[in-house]
Amino acid sequence: MKIMIVDDEVIIRTGLAKVIKWNEIGIELLEPAASAEEALMRMKQERPHILLTDIRMKGKTGLELAEEAKRMLPELEVIVLSGYDDFAYMQQAIRQEVGDYLLKSSRPDEIMKTVLKARQRIEEKWRHSNQDHYKNKEVRNRLFERWVIEGETDGTDPLLLAQYLPRLNRESSGNRRLQTLIVSAEGWGDSPSAEALLLFAVNNMLGELLPCDTLIQKNRIVAAVELESGIRGDAAEHQAILAKIERQLKCSLFIACGDTVSSSAELHHSFTTADYVYGYKGLLGKSMLEYARIVKRQGGKTVCTQEEEQQLSSILLEDDPVLLKAWVKRYVQEQLEDPDMTLESLESLIRSAALSAHRWLERVLTATGRAEGTAASPKESLLLKRGYSPVDVLYQHLNGIMKLYHEQLGQGQATHAQKAMAYIEEHMGKDVGLQQVARFVHLHPNHLSEVFKKEVGMTFGDYVTRQKMRRAMEILSVSPAKVSEVAARVGFEDVKYFSQVFKKFTGKTPSEYREEAAQAVASRPL
């Protein structure tokens, strides 16, 4: 596709010619014209597709040029350059259906985007007027999709491949090296039209800079690349091309590099590995990732530790979204910095934190007598979705659980007692004395004691002892921990005193209780 620049000021036309590397965005720059008359004289022979012209020039104006040029070349796209005081000219330009206009003060990237929009309009016209050409393009795209993305290599007509994908189907003597890249681009705005235009521009540049076949798939580009022998190295070459496109288009790119293969029949394997690597986009702070490096990762931590679970429980109970967000950021960032982290281990770790929150909710509901007749804990599976921040995904999930308790389950006259009971449940091995719990629920200790007895039906001290003994019974039933360790886990420093309280509550010593529990399990039928 060809562009002609017309301006009677040599500095302007020379600057427009040099400020953008037109060939790299798939545009052939014709020799700029110094006047409308010169442009009209050359137009029949050189037949540009896009005309970029100043409005005010000596002799014929840019609008007069546009009018005559469109009579000569009806499909010509015209872009006019104007100053701030050219309002009357611009009104006339709109009436003449000029394709677009730019201020002379426009930045190079604005000029480039406007030209690319004109190119898109031209190609859309061609699509309607030349159905055979675009039917062939659709056949080519479908072949690429089947061969590279879907892996349907059997039964494909080799003549079709040779016709539409000659690069992929080319026979080669010696060692051949192919690779699939998946490329995404950002920086031209969030609107669908801006995203589509940027991908269009990147796709054009990839075709100019790399020996490749490409397909725009959803919001990314899939490129099947033939790696040239003797280059600096695949990664270095791709990185250099990435930087070049970013500089020219003023955007940010991400490239996922698949496994290198030796035949076009293996390109689907290269695509699946590139697609896997693409899942790491935005996680590792890099603009290019290679499968050869990602595949070496062994996997990081997958389970929320007891200490982390206790921290999370305290934050959920305190209903503090700021603390929750900070905890989630630390929890996730630690894993992102682990050189062995994989998508699978990260997802397992995030789901572990979610399960910890669900367990917390179930515990506090049971402890406060709200397990029945309330909104249920959310049970949907928490999965990392491509393109979503793991911090945001986990935070939204945990915040939903926190709100579910505090907004739906923590309201009414019994709120203070329920919060006290939940606090005791989550801090069993720490200080759960009346003073500490009263500070948490923002009541005077004496008032809390009265409210608690009235609403729970027992004194605060009796309730704490009962909950500690129940927790000790649970631990003794399933854990080989020493009695002293069990005592410490439920908040008793003196193991002898713990044993006395336990026997008074259950009628058995801790050791007797554990032995009977083990016998009961052993006697159950298989």
C-alpha positions, 0 to 999 in steps of 0.5 A: 500500500502506497502513500504520497505526502504533499506540502509546499514547505520542504521542512514539513514534507521532509519531516513527515517522510522521515519521522515515521519508518513507513516500510516497517508498518507496511506502507510504501512511501512515494517521493513527496510532492512539493505542490498539488499540481505536481501530485496530480501530474504524478498520480495517474502513474504512481497511483497512491492509496493514501494522500497526506496533504497540507490544506493551505499551499501555494497554487491549488489548496489541499482540498482542491487537490483532494477533490481532483485526486478522488475523481482520478482515484475514487478509492483514494483515502485523503488525510489533510493537515491543518492549523488551529485557524483553519476551521472554515477549511475543515468544514469544507473538508467534512463536506467533501468527505475527506477521510481524516484530518490532523493538526500540524502539531500532531505527534508522529504516533498520532500521524501513524495511527491515522494513516493506519486507520486509512489503510484499514478503511481501504482494506475493508473496501477491498474486502467488499469489492474483491471477494475472491481475494478475501475468500482466499485470505479466509481459506489461508487463515483457516488453514493456518488455524487448523494446522498450527492452532488446532493441530489438524495436520492429517488429511490436509490437502498438500496442494492447498498448503503449498498454495496458501502457506508456502513458507510453512510447507516449504521443503528444506534441505538440512536442519530446519528450525521453526517456532511459534510466537504469541504476541500481545500489544497494549498502549493505544487505549482500551477501546476495541477499535484502538486495540484492533488497530494496534494489533493490525499495526504490529501484525504488519511490522512482524510480517516485515521484520520476520520470516513468518506467517501470522494470524490475529486470533482474539486479542493476540497474534500467533506467528509461525516463524522460520528461524534463520541460521547464523542469527545472534540467537532466537531470544536476542533476535526476538527481543531486538524486534520487540524493541524495534516495534515498541519504539516505532509504534509507541506501545508495549508488547509481550511475546511468548516463545514456544518450543523450537521444532524441526518441521511444520507438522510439529508447529502445533506442539510449538503453539501449545507450549507458547500458549502455556507460556502466555499464561505467565503474562504479567506475572514475572515482570518480563516482556518476553518469556521462553518455553525453554526456560519456563519448562525448567521450573519445578513448582513453588509452595502450594499450601497456606502455612498455619501461621499464614492461616492464623494471620488471615483469620485475624484479618477476616475477623477484624473486617479490615479490607486494607489489611486484607489487601496488604496480606494478599499482596505479600502472600502472592508476591512471595511466590511470584519471586520464587524462581521455581513458581509455576502456574499450577503451584500458584493456583494451588497456593491461591486455592489453599488460601481460599479454602483457609477462609472457607474453613474460618467461616465455617468455624465462626458460624459453628462457634456463634450458633449461626451454622444453620439458617444463614447464607451459605459459604460460597463454594465455587471453585477459585481458578486463576483466569488468564489476564487477571491479576492473581492478587485481585482474584484472591482479594475479591474472593476473600473480601467476599467471604469477609463481607458475607460474615460481617454484613449478613451474619454479624448483625442484630442484637447478638453481634457483640456476643457473636464477635466475642465467640468468633474471636475466642475460636480463632485465638484459642492458643493465645490471650482470650481473657475477658479484657482482651476480647472486650477490647476487640468488641469495643465494650467495657469488660463488665458490660461484655460479661453481662451481655455474654451471659445473657445471650450465650447462657453461660459465663464468659469464663465457662464458655472459654474453658468449654471451647478449649476442652473441645479443641483439645479433644479434637487434637487428642483424637487425631494427633500424636502430639504430646499432652504438653503440646496440646495444652499449649495449643489451647492456651495452657502454660501449665500442663498439670493444670490443663490435665486437671481441667480436662479430667474435670470436663471429660472424666478422663485424663488426656492420655486416657481420652486419647487411648479410648479414641484410638480404640474406637477408631480401630474397632470400626468396621472397614 
